[in-house]
């Protein structure tokens, strides 16, 4: 989803029209193709004091919507680059996105160490 609702009962008010990607203007933003634009916004964002079982059920339902979305990868990358602290974006919860970001940071640090070591070896050799 593009923005968290202010109340758990708020419904997305974006038109449900979908233009096939081949007919859509290439300059249009990725979210014009998002399937979640037609679903209840509350499905993607937790109401306050939501019980754990209800949260898990809601998140799974949101992930099923994401799974059929043609722009899921773009949505996920948007949420990771922002970073979006709340809601289900690109099929990932906020906690899952934090794990992905931590893994990316670790991978980048390991890559820098490897490149640095290779450079030192090349300079010495």
C-alpha positions, 0 to 999 in steps of 0.5 A: 500500500502507498500510505498507512490509514489513520484508522483501521476501518478506512478503505482505500479510495483509489479507483479500481481500474487497471490498465494492462502494462503493455497499454500503460504509459511507460512513464506512469509510476509502478504503483498504478499497477498495484493490486492493493489499490483495490483492496481494503487498506486496513488489510495491509496496516495493523489496527492499534492493539491488534491481537497476535492471531488476528495480526498473523491472519491479516498479514497472511491475507495481505501477502496473498494479495501481494503474491498476485501483484504484477509490481510486487518486486517494485513495491518491495524495493520501494519499501526497503529503500524508504524504508517503510516502517509499517505495513505489508509491502511487496509481500513482506511485513515490517519485521521481515523487511528489517531482516532483509535490510540487515542481511543486505548491510552485512553482505555489503560489509563483507563485500567491502572487506573482500574487495579491500583484501583483494586490493591489498594483495594486488598492491603487495604482489 
